[in-house]
Amino acid sequence: MDIAILGGTGDIGEGLALRLAYHTNHEVLIGSRDAEKAEAKAAEYEAELDSRGMELTIDGGANADVATLADVVIVAVPPYYVTDTIEAVADDLDAGDILVTPATGMDRDDDGFHYAPPPAGSVTEHAASAVPDGVELVGAFHNLAAGRLANLDADLGVDTFVVGDDGDAKGIVTDIAEGIDGLRALDAGGLGNAAEVESLTPLLINVAANNDGLHDLGLELK
Amino acid sequence: MDIAILGGTGDIGEGLALRLAYHTNHEVLIGSRDAEKAEAKAAEYEAELDSRGMELTIDGGANADVATLADVVIVAVPPYYVTDTIEAVADDLDAGDILVTPATGMDRDDDGFHYAPPPAGSVTEHAASAVPDGVELVGAFHNLAAGRLANLDADLGVDTFVVGDDGDAKGIVTDIAEGIDGLRALDAGGLGNAAEVESLTPLLINVAANNDGLHDLGLELK
């Protein structure tokens, strides 16, 4: 399957790109608003994989140019850019394509980080407002520590939660996620359940900040 | 230490009472609005422990009567009764006593359960409004599956999150929690971080509802 990662030059985009390229047979495409930056990062990821004995070609390009080639498009951009990014590539998506959003909204005060969803109830539901007809939206990969994901020497052994209103699209994203070694994808229900998934991210950051020896946290349900 | 569990006849109260009595040396007191019900449940817990070879006396009584005897008072009542319950025992607490709240607020729609905090931002912060001067409030035990807790044959191997604005009180509650075999207590910061802890409970319920073979879920950060 062809998977484009828009914002694939950022922290979480890098982690997902490296893990998907390293652990799965999917074709990974790196997108950015700046095509040259995407190409340069794709070359970096190729070099990282080459150092581990994998000779792969990872293409980079402008968001719209990689989105048009992909079956699954992961929108790995900050929460405030999710809808703009989807709208910018909407004409390049085909019916049956799947958009995946890992974004969550947070703010910070003296106590720590707090979940700060948009009026739609969650960033995932806010993203849904920009999704073109015929394309399905799935929320996934919200609670993964970017640094741990990007370090291919780090074991994961953690869960990610998948939300969406279309069972087939959720199934495809679940299979993609579980292609990554040590990642279990759990069905957290419909898009309406995204807030409970997204709000885990500030908790993980707060716990890492308050407990010695814990960092880059994930979680396993058991 | 003397630990009173108000609402100790309910599901989460039963689990905490049995685990604390079974795994720790603390004195556990069962409270209820109905003293006779508390006495009957305390006798049930004694019988359960006796069947495991532990001869303990667990006293039960009216909430105020057990609160006055205790150093730590766990308010194991539904979220809408937390402040009323604290106010009803406020005169029976001494300076230096610690109140512990495990409650979280949820509602439900077609997608599943959702976090529904009161205007204070979280049930824990709402509880704080009723706490008398000189008494510290700590949030803990929010995300534990009651049935699993009450089944002393079930392994835990899960985390609970502790929030509070007084470090000493948090330390005492952390020590109490970690006295339970298989329970790790993680510092999630101040009371202002309670919402991110409380909102885990609906997620755990939603994931259990949507994935075969998962039930009575807890979680481990890793």
Interface residues (C-beta under 8 A of the other chain):
Chain A: D109 D110 D111 G112 F113 H114 Y115 G157 V158 F161 L186 D187 A188 G189 G190 L191 G192 N193 A195 E196 V197 S199 L200 P202 L203 L204 N206 V207 A209 N210 N211 L214 L217 G218 L219 E220 L221 K222
Chain B: D109 D110 D111 G112 F113 H114 Y115 G157 V158 F161 L186 D187 A188 G189 G190 L191 G192 N193 A195 E196 V197 S199 L200 P202 L203 L204 N206 V207 A209 N210 N211 L214 L217 G218 L219 E220 L221 K222
